[in-house]
């Protein structure tokens, strides 16, 4: 396949498999000026698939950097009402949402963490209905990523500048199964395999998971009615969509107050244009009671303090160390890819879809069941070739789930 043919196939995957656009449906695309050439192809594919209207929100790295460099903390705490109105209309119209990411991992390096924290809190509070719609799969949504020069330079610093973006394109195409025959068919087979793994775990009904690895000794209780899910989700009208492309995980939710011990990251967390790394979180009765980080500690503390729920976990995800992305030995500095190369956890909001009947429950009802709610949801990577995970059944029986970073069954 030529490069252009791969671009066309990737755009088609994003539209027809990612958000799975339906005839007459509204599509909102959030992206940056670094993706313009590819986004033009996506827009064309979306209209060809029957979209009634495609609206593109464009940002630019220099605009965002200038904003944070020049405004006050008080201003970053103000969130535009028109952005809220746009998201509300998206939900009302039962539209679909596509993120096309090309983030520079160092975009906001050196920016006052208080400003970033204030903006994150303001956005999370203002967009609470939108977040609920996404977390409940009330709308179809998907995230993909394409190279920007700054991101490619971060991933491949040893390559000549002219080779960095092409190298990142090649790596991304491999992660989304383009160039290996029928991409759509490959994705269907892949999702079926992930479904089968989730089914295995759902039959087990583990009461707890116990993680051990260098820097990690963590026990996570699971609610009795927890559900393991894979990368394929379903909107209320029955339309299936893939929220993350690539995806290699099966995931569920923890019991909010049932996390104890400590855990260390194994890959950098890129959060709001900053890198947080070499960190360790300590939990008591579910709550993060201590934060240690060699890189980005102030920002990590801001994240954990975003609201009450951001000091608890909302997601438990299993990814074997020998997954395709991990085996590539590429550190992407982008959570979409790095979380699919590693076991990971998420700080903040839990997916109600991972609890039997959870979609129909309101915030207070979820909290009463020990399901975390928050204005945040940030994944961080903890897996390695040295990680063991045991499943503990209700009767106390212990079974191996992972050994040396990979599935034990």
C-alpha positions in Angstrom: 0.0 0.0 0.0 1.1 3.5 -0.7 1.2 6.1 2.1 -1.8 7.8 0.7 -3.7 4.5 0.6 -2.8 3.9 4.2 -4.1 7.4 5.1 -7.4 6.7 3.4 -7.8 3.4 5.1 -7.0 4.9 8.5 -9.6 7.7 8.0 -12.1 5.1 6.9 -11.4 3.0 10.0 -11.9 6.1 12.2 -15.2 6.9 10.6 -16.7 3.4 10.0 -15.2 1.4 12.9 -14.1 4.1 15.4 -17.2 6.3 15.7 -19.2 4.1 13.2 -21.0 7.1 11.8 -24.6 6.5 10.9 -26.6 8.1 8.1 -28.0 11.5 9.1 -25.7 11.7 12.2 -23.9 14.8 13.3 -20.1 14.4 13.9 -18.0 16.7 16.0 -14.2 16.4 15.5 -11.8 17.9 18.1 -8.2 18.3 16.7 -5.3 20.6 16.1 -3.8 22.4 13.1 -1.1 19.7 13.0 -3.6 17.2 11.7 -5.2 19.3 8.9 -4.3 17.2 5.9 -5.5 14.0 7.6 -8.6 15.6 9.1 -9.7 16.8 5.6 -9.7 13.1 4.5 -11.7 12.1 7.6 -14.3 14.8 6.9 -14.7 13.6 3.3 -15.1 10.0 4.5 -17.6 11.0 7.1 -19.8 12.7 4.5 -19.5 9.7 2.2 -20.6 7.5 5.1 -23.8 9.6 5.4 -23.0 12.2 8.1 -25.5 15.1 8.0 -22.9 17.6 9.3 -19.3 17.5 10.3 -18.0 20.3 12.6 -14.3 20.6 13.3 -12.9 22.3 16.4 -9.4 23.4 15.7 -6.8 24.3 18.3 -3.1 25.3 17.8 -0.2 24.5 20.1 1.1 28.1 20.0 -2.4 29.5 20.9 -2.7 27.2 23.9 0.8 27.9 25.1 0.3 31.7 24.7 -2.9 31.4 26.7 -1.3 29.8 29.7 1.7 32.0 29.6 -0.3 35.2 29.7 -3.5 34.7 31.7 -4.0 34.7 35.4 -5.0 31.7 37.6 -8.4 33.3 38.0 -8.9 33.4 34.3 -8.0 29.8 33.8 -10.8 29.0 36.3 -13.4 30.4 33.8 -14.7 27.9 31.2 -16.5 29.1 28.1 -20.3 28.6 28.1 -20.4 28.2 24.4 -18.2 25.1 24.6 -20.6 23.6 27.1 -23.5 24.5 24.8 -21.8 22.8 21.8 -21.3 19.5 23.8 -24.9 19.6 25.1 -26.2 19.9 21.5 -24.0 17.0 20.5 -25.7 14.9 23.1 -29.1 16.2 22.2 -28.6 15.3 18.6 -27.3 11.9 19.4 -24.2 12.8 17.5 -20.7 11.2 17.5 -17.4 12.6 18.7 -14.0 12.0 17.3 -10.7 13.2 18.8 -7.7 13.3 16.4 -4.8 13.8 18.8 -1.3 15.1 17.8 -0.3 16.4 21.2 3.2 17.7 21.9 4.1 15.9 25.2 6.1 19.0 26.4 3.6 21.7 25.2 3.0 23.2 28.7 6.3 22.3 30.3 7.2 25.1 32.8 3.6 26.5 33.0 2.4 27.1 36.6 0.7 23.9 37.7 -1.9 25.9 39.6 -3.1 27.4 36.2 -3.3 23.9 34.7 -5.1 22.5 37.7 -7.6 25.4 37.8 -8.4 24.9 34.1 -8.8 21.2 34.5 -11.2 21.7 37.5 -13.2 24.3 35.6 -13.6 22.2 32.5 -14.5 19.1 34.5 -17.2 20.9 36.5 -18.7 22.7 33.4 -18.7 19.6 31.3 -20.2 17.2 33.8 -23.2 16.3 31.6 -20.9 15.7 28.6 -18.6 13.5 30.7 -21.5 11.5 32.0 -22.6 10.9 28.3 -19.2 9.7 27.4 -18.7 7.5 30.4 -22.1 6.0 30.0 -21.7 5.4 26.2 -24.7 7.6 25.6 -22.9 8.9 22.5 -20.5 7.2 20.1 -17.0 8.4 20.6 -13.5 7.5 19.6 -9.9 8.7 20.0 -7.1 8.3 17.4 -3.8 10.0 17.0 -1.6 11.2 14.1 2.0 12.6 14.2 3.0 16.2 14.8 6.6 17.2 14.3 7.1 18.0 18.0 5.6 14.6 19.1 7.6 12.7 16.5 10.8 14.3 17.6 10.0 13.3 21.2 9.4 9.6 20.2 12.3 9.3 17.8 15.0 11.8 19.0 17.9 9.9 17.4 16.5 9.9 13.9 17.2 12.7 11.4 14.5 15.4 11.6 13.1 14.5 8.1 12.6 10.9 9.1 10.8 11.4 12.5 7.3 12.1 11.3 7.3 9.2 8.7 8.7 6.9 11.4 5.8 7.8 13.7 3.3 7.3 10.9 4.6 3.8 10.3 4.5 2.9 14.0 0.9 4.2 14.3 -0.3 2.4 11.2 1.0 -0.9 12.7 -0.8 -0.2 16.0 -4.2 0.2 14.2 -3.6 -2.9 11.9 -3.2 -1.0 8.7 -0.9 -2.5 6.0 -1.6 -6.1 7.1 -4.4 -7.0 4.7 -8.1 -6.3 5.5 -7.9 -3.7 8.3 -11.6 -3.9 9.1 -11.5 -7.7 9.2 -8.4 -7.6 11.4 -10.2 -5.3 13.8 -13.2 -7.5 14.0 -11.1 -10.5 14.9 -9.1 -8.5 17.4 -12.2 -7.2 19.2 -13.6 -10.8 19.3 -10.4 -11.9 21.0 -10.7 -9.2 23.6 -14.3 -10.0 24.2 -13.3 -13.6 24.8 -10.7 -12.5 27.4 -13.3 -10.3 29.2 -15.8 -13.2 29.2 -13.2 -15.4 30.9 -12.7 -12.8 33.7 -16.5 -12.2 34.1 -16.9 -15.9 34.7 -14.3 -15.9 37.4 -16.0 -13.1 39.5 -12.8 -12.3 41.4 -13.4 -10.4 44.7 -9.9 -8.9 44.7 -6.8 -8.4 42.6 -3.3 -8.4 44.1 -0.5 -6.7 42.2 3.2 -7.3 43.0 6.2 -5.9 41.1 9.3 -3.8 42.0 7.8 -0.6 43.6 4.3 -2.1 43.7 2.3 -4.1 46.3 -1.3 -3.3 45.8 -4.6 -5.0 46.5 -7.8 -3.9 44.7 -11.2 -5.0 45.7 -13.8 -5.4 42.9 -17.6 -4.8 43.4 -19.7 -8.0 43.4 -21.5 -6.8 40.3 -18.4 -5.6 38.4 -18.2 -6.3 34.7 -15.0 -6.7 32.6 -15.3 -4.9 29.2 -13.2 -4.8 26.0 -12.5 -2.0 23.5 -15.9 -2.3 21.8 -18.8 -0.3 23.2 -22.5 0.2 22.3 -24.5 3.4 22.0 -28.2 3.4 23.1 -29.4 2.7 19.5 -27.3 -0.4 19.4 -24.5 1.1 17.3 -21.1 -0.3 18.2 -18.0 1.9 18.3 -14.4 1.6 19.3 -13.5 4.3 21.9 -9.7 3.9 21.6 -7.8 3.0 18.4 -5.5 1.3 19.2 -6.9 -0.8 22.0 -5.4 -3.9 23.7 -7.1 -3.8 27.1 -9.8 -5.4 29.1 -11.0 -3.3 32.0 -13.4 -2.9 34.9 -13.9 -0.7 38.0 -12.6 -1.1 41.5 -14.5 -0.8 44.8 -13.9 2.8 45.7 -12.8 2.2 49.3 -11.1 -1.2 48.6 -7.7 -0.2 47.4 -4.7 -0.6 49.7 -1.0 -0.6 49.3 1.3 1.2 46.9 2.0 1.3 43.2 4.7 2.8 41.0 4.4 3.9 37.4 6.4 2.2 34.7 5.9 4.7 31.8 5.7 8.5 31.9 2.2 10.0 32.3 1.7 12.9 29.8 -0.9 15.2 31.4 -1.9 18.6 30.1 1.2 19.1 28.0 3.6 18.0 30.8 5.4 14.8 31.7 4.9 13.2 35.2 7.3 10.4 35.9 9.0 8.3 38.5 6.0 8.4 40.8 4.6 6.3 43.6 1.0 6.5 45.0 0.1 5.0 48.4 -3.5 4.0 49.1 -5.4 3.5 52.3 -9.0 2.4 52.2 -9.2 3.5 48.6 -7.8 7.0 49.0 -4.4 8.2 47.8 -2.8 9.3 51.0 0.7 10.0 49.7 2.1 11.2 46.3 5.8 11.0 45.5 7.2 12.0 42.1 10.6 12.8 40.8 9.2 14.6 37.8 6.0 16.7 37.9 5.1 16.2 41.6 3.2 19.5 41.9 1.1 18.8 38.8 0.4 15.2 40.0 -0.7 16.6 43.4 -3.0 19.1 41.6 -4.5 16.2 39.6 -5.2 14.2 42.7 -6.7 17.2 44.4 -9.1 18.1 41.5 -12.1 17.0 43.6 -13.0 14.4 46.2 -13.1 11.5 43.6 -9.8 12.3 42.1 -8.0 10.9 45.1 -9.6 7.4 44.4 -9.3 5.0 41.5 -11.9 4.6 38.8 -10.5 1.9 36.4 -8.5 -1.3 36.5 -7.1 -2.4 33.1 -5.2 -5.5 32.1 -2.8 -5.5 29.1 -0.1 -8.2 28.6 3.5 -7.1 28.4 3.8 -9.0 25.2 1.1 -7.0 23.5 2.0 -5.6 20.0 2.6 -2.1 21.2 4.8 -3.1 24.1 6.7 -5.5 21.9 7.6 -2.6 19.5 9.7 -1.1 22.3 8.5 2.4 21.4 7.7 4.8 24.2 5.0 7.0 22.6 4.7 9.7 25.4 1.0 9.5 24.6 -1.5 7.7 26.9 -3.6 6.4 24.0 -0.6 4.2 23.0 1.3 3.7 26.2 -1.7 2.5 28.1 -2.2 -0.2 25.5 1.3 -1.5 26.1 0.9 -1.8 29.9 -1.4 -2.8 32.7 -2.8 0.5 33.9 -5.1 2.2 36.4 -7.0 5.4 36.3 -7.4 8.2 38.8 -10.9 9.5 39.1 -14.3 8.6 37.5 -15.3 5.0 37.0 -17.2 3.7 34.0 -20.8 3.0 35.1 -20.9 0.5 32.2 -18.5 -1.7 34.2 -21.2 -2.4 36.8 -24.4 -4.4 36.2 -27.2 -1.8 35.7 -24.7 1.1 36.3 -25.8 3.1 33.2 -29.2 3.7 34.7 -27.9 5.0 38.1 -27.4 8.6 39.1 -24.3 10.0 40.8 -25.6 9.6 44.4 -26.7 6.0 43.7 -23.3 5.1 42.2 -21.5 6.6 45.2 -23.7 4.6 47.6 -22.6 1.4 45.8 -18.9 2.4 46.2 -18.4 3.4 42.6 -16.2 6.4 42.2 -17.4 9.6 40.6 -15.1 12.6 39.7 -14.5 15.4 37.2 -11.3 13.6 36.2 -10.3 10.3 34.6 -6.5 9.9 34.0 -4.8 6.6 33.1 -1.3 5.8 34.3 0.8 2.8 33.4 2.1 0.3 36.0 2.8 -2.9 34.0 6.1 -4.5 33.3 7.7 -7.9 32.6 8.2 -8.3 36.3 4.5 -7.9 37.4 2.5 -10.7 38.9 -1.3 -10.4 39.5 -3.3 -12.8 41.5 -7.1 -13.1 41.5 -8.7 -13.7 44.9 -12.1 -15.4 44.9 -14.8 -14.7 47.4 -13.8 -17.8 49.4 -10.2 -16.6 49.6 -8.9 -18.9 46.9 -6.0 -17.4 45.0 -5.4 -17.9 41.3 -2.6 -16.5 39.0 -3.9 -14.0 36.4 -0.6 -12.6 35.3 2.9 -14.0 35.7 6.0 -12.0 34.6 3.7 -9.5 32.9 1.6 -11.8 30.8 -1.6 -13.8 31.1 -1.3 -17.0 33.2 -4.4 -18.6 31.7 
